[in-house]
Amino acid sequence: MPDQAPDHQAREFAAAFRQFLDWIHSPATGEDDEVVALVRDYLGADGMEHSVVTRDLPPFEHVNLQTAIDAWSARAGRTVEVRGIALPPHFGGLSLQQLVAGESLPPLRLTAPALTDLPNGPGSTLGCLRLAVLLVTDQDGRYVVLVQGPSEHQPGLNVEVAGLPVDQAQRLLAELDRLRAELNVYRGHLLEVSLSPMGGVALTFASPPGLTRDDVVLPDSVLTRVERHALGVAGHRAKLLAAGQHLKRGLLLYGPPGTGKTHTTRYLMGQMTGYTRLVLTGRALVAVGDVTDLARVLLPAVIVLEDVDLVAEERSLGPASSPVLFDLLDAMDGAAPDADLLFLLTTNRADLLEPALAARPGRVDIAVEIALPDASARRRLLTLYGQNVPLALTDEDVDLAVERTDGTTASFLKELIRRSVLESLHDDPDLTAVTGAHVARALDDMLDDAQAVTRTLLGVGVDPTDLPAGGALRAGPGRAWMAYARRGMVARRMGPYGG
């Protein structure tokens, strides 16, 4: 049969399964296990009388735990010998209690410590122990620490102590906690939050976008209001606290899709270099509770929640409330008023947001609309998106393009420049110049009736009240983009550049 395994693979599987059955049915005393012998001999009879104390940690703390262990191990008067442990393939977890007792163990081997290389900053990594025992001697005596990182069958991270009285073991773990917080590798960085395959929080170092104020095309009054609420607190932190004013704050950016909410957020993230910045989008929004706990450790901090209506939809609109909504409300309420913590939220559907989130001071303090760009903004956007393009446009070309794009979004204008470049390449592969004729042809195509879906995807003609939570359009007939476009776009679709 074509779906059968080759004979040699079947024999290998049968042999491995036989070994597994032999292990299951054999006495598991652990007396001849070299790992058990090492641990028991090192602790001695007195050390084995003490309870094993365990601390469970989230997997994203693995690199911080290693950083703390490295610093802790280097303290004067302390010697630490690290020995790796090899487990059988596909075996689950191991506990220090099993090693001390010498029972319920698979065959174990001592090895050189196995390391997993984890990022500890943008462009740098740290080798972190996967499974190892630390044989420690210091002023507290001789004891053993077991470090076990996440694996395929053991998704958690834990550190265990054997050989010390419980109170001393607790002090040791507290010292590691203090060092993890003090030396936290995430502090002050821009971090993208995602979910691991097992559903836990995963953090990725990201590079600041490098945007300047000139790269954000908004009315000056709007951008100034956003900057004052997001950035102004840092410059007046001490005086605000002295005046009894809270630092914790919430800022909501709302408006149609494609108008620049995410772009504005990226600009702010690049400016807030003294803050730990945690960005949650899509499925990662469910981790808001855990991420807020982390942010409190890493103050000052910013938590960005993109398309927050995915989890903060008004409770009356559905048969049951999202538990993530309550996590978000608890997170915003739980932070201390003097914590320099900014919740920066974006949404396409401000009208759907739960009133408990949007209306209560101390959760969202200010909401700023990011509206469709006016003529002046569209002119600036064409210049911004064309700054690396050999544009050869007359003032009349620009005026006509601005006129014809009335009612469009920033995303539409960005795509217009790209399409214009493609038109130019079609005429001249050397891309010597992008002219008004190329822009006209690109606009003709983008404004054609056959491109209605494309325009919708770029946010053009989308009525925000027609969007469900998350911003995606509902399927169905009659969703013509012209229904919500401005009259200027309709009247001028077949203007001088229309052909």
C-alpha positions in Angstrom: 0.0 0.0 0.0 1.4 3.5 -0.9 0.4 4.9 2.6 2.3 2.2 4.5 5.6 3.1 6.2 8.8 1.4 4.8 9.9 -1.8 6.5 12.9 -0.2 8.3 10.7 2.6 9.7 8.1 0.0 11.0 10.9 -2.0 12.6 12.4 1.1 14.3 9.0 2.1 15.6 8.4 -1.4 17.0 11.8 -1.4 18.7 11.1 2.0 20.3 7.6 0.9 21.4 9.1 -2.2 22.9 11.6 -0.2 24.9 8.8 2.1 26.1 6.7 -0.9 27.3 9.8 -2.3 29.0 10.3 1.0 30.8 6.6 1.2 31.8 6.6 -2.3 33.4 10.1 -2.1 35.0 10.7 -1.1 38.6 11.4 2.6 38.7 13.7 3.0 41.6 16.1 5.4 40.0 19.0 3.9 42.0 21.1 3.3 38.9 20.2 6.6 37.2 23.3 8.9 37.0 21.2 12.1 37.3 19.4 10.8 40.4 22.7 9.7 41.9 24.2 13.1 41.3 21.3 15.0 42.9 21.0 12.7 45.9 24.7 12.6 46.6 25.0 16.4 46.3 22.1 17.1 48.7 23.0 14.4 51.2 20.5 13.0 53.7 19.9 16.3 55.4 19.2 18.2 52.1 16.8 15.5 50.9 14.6 16.1 54.0 13.5 19.6 52.8 10.5 20.2 50.5 11.0 21.1 46.9 9.8 24.6 46.1 8.7 25.4 42.6 8.0 28.7 40.8 6.1 28.6 37.5 6.7 31.5 35.0 5.3 32.5 31.6 7.4 31.2 28.7 8.3 34.7 27.5 10.2 35.1 30.8 12.7 32.4 29.8 15.3 34.9 28.6 14.8 37.1 31.7 15.2 34.1 33.9 18.5 33.2 32.3 19.6 36.8 32.6 18.8 36.7 36.3 20.5 33.3 36.8 23.6 34.5 35.1 23.8 37.6 37.4 22.9 35.5 40.5 25.5 32.8 39.8 28.2 35.4 39.5 27.8 36.8 43.0 30.8 36.6 45.3 30.9 33.5 47.6 28.7 31.4 45.3 29.8 28.5 43.1 27.5 27.0 40.6 28.1 23.9 38.5 25.6 23.5 35.6 24.8 19.9 34.3 22.5 19.2 31.5 19.9 16.4 31.5 18.9 14.4 28.4 15.4 13.0 28.3 14.1 10.2 26.0 12.5 11.6 22.8 8.9 12.7 23.1 8.9 12.5 26.9 7.0 15.1 28.8 8.2 17.1 31.8 10.5 16.3 34.6 10.3 17.5 38.2 13.0 18.0 40.8 10.8 16.1 43.3 11.2 13.0 41.0 15.0 13.4 41.0 15.1 13.7 44.8 12.8 10.7 45.3 14.4 8.7 42.5 11.0 7.4 41.4 8.7 7.5 38.3 11.6 8.4 36.0 12.5 7.5 32.4 16.1 6.7 31.5 18.1 10.0 32.1 21.6 11.0 31.1 23.9 13.8 32.1 25.1 15.9 29.2 26.5 19.3 28.4 23.8 21.8 29.1 21.4 22.2 26.1 20.7 25.8 25.2 18.0 27.5 23.2 19.0 30.8 21.6 16.5 33.5 22.5 16.5 37.2 21.5 17.5 39.5 24.4 17.3 42.7 22.3 17.0 43.9 18.8 19.7 42.0 16.9 21.2 40.1 19.9 20.5 36.7 21.5 21.2 34.8 24.7 21.7 31.1 25.2 19.1 29.9 27.7 19.1 26.6 29.6 16.5 24.1 28.3 16.8 21.5 31.0 19.6 21.6 33.6 20.4 21.1 37.3 22.5 23.8 39.0 24.7 22.4 41.9 25.0 25.4 44.2 27.3 26.1 47.1 27.1 29.4 49.0 26.5 30.8 52.5 23.2 28.8 52.7 25.0 25.5 52.1 24.7 23.0 49.3 21.5 22.8 47.3 20.1 22.1 43.8 18.2 24.3 41.4 16.4 22.8 38.4 15.6 25.0 35.4 13.2 23.6 32.8 12.3 25.7 29.8 9.3 25.2 27.4 9.4 22.2 25.1 7.1 20.4 22.7 5.5 18.4 25.5 6.1 20.8 28.4 4.9 24.3 27.4 5.6 25.9 30.8 8.7 27.4 32.3 9.7 26.6 35.9 12.5 26.8 38.3 12.7 24.5 41.4 14.8 24.5 44.5 15.7 21.4 46.6 18.0 21.2 49.7 17.0 24.4 51.5 14.4 25.1 54.2 11.2 26.4 52.6 11.7 30.0 53.7 15.3 30.1 52.3 14.1 28.6 49.0 11.4 31.2 48.8 13.9 34.0 49.4 16.1 32.6 46.6 13.2 32.6 44.2 12.2 36.1 45.3 15.8 37.2 44.6 15.6 35.7 41.1 12.2 37.6 40.6 13.9 40.8 41.7 16.7 40.3 39.2 14.3 39.4 36.4 12.5 42.7 37.0 15.7 44.7 37.4 17.5 43.3 34.4 14.4 42.7 32.2 15.5 42.6 28.6 12.2 43.9 27.3 12.3 47.3 29.2 12.3 50.3 26.9 11.9 48.4 23.7 9.2 48.2 21.0 7.6 44.7 21.2 5.0 43.0 19.0 2.7 40.7 20.9 1.5 37.4 19.4 0.2 34.1 20.5 2.4 31.0 20.7 1.1 27.7 19.2 0.0 26.7 22.7 -1.9 30.0 23.2 0.6 31.7 25.4 2.1 35.2 25.0 5.0 35.6 22.7 7.1 38.8 22.4 9.1 39.9 19.4 11.6 42.8 19.4 10.6 45.3 16.6 12.5 48.1 15.1 11.1 51.6 15.6 9.5 52.8 12.3 11.7 55.9 12.0 8.8 58.2 11.1 9.1 61.9 11.7 6.3 64.4 12.3 6.4 65.4 8.7 5.6 61.9 7.7 2.2 62.2 9.5 -0.3 64.0 7.3 -2.9 65.2 9.7 -4.3 68.7 10.4 -1.8 70.3 12.8 -4.5 70.8 15.5 -5.3 67.0 15.4 -1.7 65.9 15.5 -0.9 68.3 18.3 -3.8 67.0 20.4 -2.6 63.5 19.9 1.0 64.4 20.8 0.0 66.3 23.9 -1.9 63.4 25.4 0.5 60.7 24.4 3.9 62.4 24.6 3.3 65.4 26.9 3.0 63.4 30.1 6.6 62.3 30.1 7.9 65.8 30.0 5.7 66.9 33.0 5.5 63.6 35.0 6.9 65.0 38.3 4.8 68.2 38.2 1.6 66.3 37.4 2.1 64.0 40.3 2.9 66.9 42.6 -0.4 68.5 41.5 -2.3 65.3 42.3 -3.0 64.5 38.7 -3.0 60.9 37.3 -0.5 59.7 34.7 -2.4 56.6 33.6 -4.4 57.6 30.5 -6.3 56.2 27.5 -6.2 57.6 23.9 -8.7 56.4 21.2 -8.0 57.1 17.5 -11.1 56.5 15.4 -12.2 57.0 11.8 -12.8 55.2 8.5 -10.4 52.5 7.4 -7.2 53.7 5.6 -7.1 57.2 7.0 -3.9 56.8 9.0 -4.7 55.6 12.5 -2.1 52.9 12.4 0.4 55.2 10.7 -0.1 57.8 13.5 0.3 55.1 16.1 3.6 54.0 14.5 4.8 57.6 14.6 4.1 57.8 18.3 5.8 54.5 19.0 9.0 55.9 17.3 8.8 59.0 19.5 8.3 57.3 22.9 11.7 55.8 23.1 11.8 56.0 26.9 8.7 53.7 27.1 8.2 50.0 26.8 5.8 49.7 23.9 3.7 46.6 23.5 1.6 46.3 20.3 -1.4 43.9 20.2 -3.3 43.2 17.0 -5.7 40.5 15.8 -5.8 37.4 17.9 -3.2 38.8 20.3 -5.9 41.1 21.7 -7.0 38.2 24.0 -3.7 38.5 25.9 -4.4 42.1 27.1 -4.6 41.0 30.7 -1.2 39.2 30.8 0.4 42.0 28.7 -0.9 44.7 31.1 0.6 42.8 34.0 3.9 42.8 32.2 3.6 46.6 31.4 3.2 47.4 35.1 6.6 45.8 35.7 8.1 47.7 32.8 6.8 51.3 33.5 6.7 53.7 31.8 4.9 51.7 29.2 2.4 51.9 26.3 -0.1 49.2 25.3 -1.4 49.6 21.8 -4.6 47.7 20.9 -5.4 47.9 17.1 -9.0 47.5 16.1 -10.1 47.3 19.7 -13.7 46.9 18.6 -12.8 43.2 18.0 -13.0 42.8 21.8 -14.7 45.9 23.1 -18.0 45.7 21.1 -20.9 47.0 23.1 -22.3 44.3 25.3 -25.9 44.8 24.2 -25.0 43.9 20.6 -24.4 40.2 21.1 -25.8 37.2 23.0 -22.9 37.1 25.4 -20.1 39.4 26.4 -16.5 38.7 25.4 -14.4 37.7 28.4 -11.6 39.7 26.7 -13.7 42.9 27.1 -13.7 42.4 30.9 -9.9 41.7 30.8 -9.5 45.0 29.0 -11.7 46.9 31.4 -10.0 45.3 34.4 -6.6 46.1 33.0 -7.4 49.8 32.5 -9.0 50.0 35.9 -6.3 48.0 37.7 -3.3 50.3 36.9 -2.4 52.7 39.6 -3.2 56.4 38.8 0.4 57.4 39.2 1.6 54.7 36.8 2.9 56.2 33.6 0.9 53.8 31.4 -0.8 54.8 28.2 -3.5 52.7 26.6 -3.6 53.6 22.9 -6.6 52.2 21.1 -7.7 52.3 17.4 -11.0 51.5 15.9 -13.0 51.8 12.7 -16.3 51.6 14.7 -16.3 54.1 17.6 -20.1 53.8 17.7 -19.9 50.1 18.6 -17.5 50.5 21.5 -18.8 49.4 24.9 -19.9 52.6 26.8 -18.1 51.4 29.9 -14.9 51.6 27.9 -15.5 54.7 25.8 -17.4 57.0 28.2 -15.7 56.6 31.6 -12.9 58.9 32.5 -9.8 57.1 33.5 -10.2 54.5 30.8 -10.4 56.5 27.7 -9.7 60.2 28.5 -9.7 61.5 24.9 -11.0 60.3 21.5 -9.5 61.8 18.4 -11.0 61.4 14.9 -8.7 60.6 12.1 -10.8 61.7 9.2 -10.6 61.5 5.4 -7.8 63.8 4.1 -8.9 67.2 2.7 -7.4 68.7 -0.4 -4.4 70.1 1.4 -3.7 66.8 3.0 -4.1 64.9 -0.3 -1.6 67.2 -1.9 0.9 66.5 1.0 0.3 62.8 0.8 1.0 62.7 -2.9 4.3 64.4 -2.2 5.1 62.1 0.8 4.4 58.9 -1.1 6.2 60.1 -4.2 9.4 61.3 -2.4 11.4 58.4 -3.8 9.7 58.4 -7.2 11.0 60.4 -10.2 7.7 62.4 -10.4 7.5 64.9 -13.3 4.2 66.5 -12.5 3.2 70.1 -13.3 1.1 72.1 -10.8 -1.9 71.5 -13.0 -1.2 67.7 -12.9 -1.2 67.8 -9.1 -4.3 70.0 -8.9 -6.2 67.6 -11.1 -5.1 64.6 -9.2 -6.1 66.2 -5.9 -9.4 67.2 -7.3 -10.2 63.7 -8.7 -9.3 62.0 -5.4 -11.8 63.9 -3.4 -13.2 61.5 -0.8 -10.4 59.0 -0.9 -8.1 57.7 1.9 -4.4 57.9 2.5 -4.2 54.2 1.5 -5.8 55.0 -1.8 -3.3 57.8 -2.5 -0.4 55.5 -1.6 -1.7 52.9 -4.0 -2.2 55.6 -6.7 1.5 56.4 -6.6 2.4 52.7 -6.9 0.0 52.2 -9.9 1.5 55.4 -11.5 5.0 53.9 -11.2 3.7 50.7 -12.9 2.2 52.8 -15.7 5.5 54.5 -16.2 7.4 51.2 -16.2 5.0 49.9 -18.9 6.1 52.8 -21.1 9.8 52.8 -20.1 11.4 50.0 -18.1 14.2 52.5 -17.1 11.6 54.5 -15.0 12.9 57.9 -16.1 9.8 59.8 -15.1 6.3 59.5 -13.7 4.2 62.0 -15.5 0.7 63.4 -15.3 -0.4 61.0 -18.0 0.7 58.0 -15.9 -1.1 59.4 -12.9 -4.2 59.9 -15.1 -4.2 56.4 -16.4 -3.7 55.0 -12.9 -6.7 57.0 -11.7 -8.8 56.0 -14.6 -8.2 52.3 -13.7 -8.7 52.8 -9.9 -11.9 54.8 -10.4 -13.4 52.4 -13.0 -16.6 50.7 -11.9 -14.8 47.3 -12.2 -12.5 48.4 -9.3 -15.2 48.9 -6.8 -14.0 46.1 -4.5 -10.4 47.4 -4.7 -11.6 50.9 -3.6 -13.5 49.3 -0.7 -10.3 47.5 0.4 -8.5 50.8 0.4 -11.2 52.3 2.6 -12.8 54.5 -0.1 -16.6 55.1 0.2 -16.8 52.9 3.3 -19.3 54.1 5.9 -17.9 53.2 9.3 -21.4 52.5 10.6 -21.6 49.8 8.0 -18.6 47.9 9.4 -19.0 45.2 12.0 -16.5 44.9 14.8 -13.0 44.6 13.5 -13.7 46.7 10.4 -14.4 44.0 7.8 -17.3 44.6 5.4 -20.3 42.3 5.6 -20.9 40.3 2.5 -24.0 41.1 0.5 -25.4 42.9 -2.5 -25.7 46.6 -2.9 -22.3 47.5 -1.4 -21.5 50.0 -4.2 -18.5 52.2 -3.2 -20.2 55.2 -4.7 -23.0 55.1 -2.2 -20.9 56.9 0.4 -18.4 58.7 -1.8 -18.4 62.5 -2.0 -20.1 64.1 -4.9 -16.8 65.6 -6.1 -15.4 62.2 -6.9 -18.6 61.2 -8.8 -18.7 64.3 -10.9 -15.1 64.3 -11.9 -14.5 60.6 -12.5 -14.5 61.3 -16.3 -12.8 64.7 -16.1 -9.8 65.8 -18.2 -7.8 62.7 -17.1 -10.8 60.4 -17.6 -10.2 60.0 -21.4 
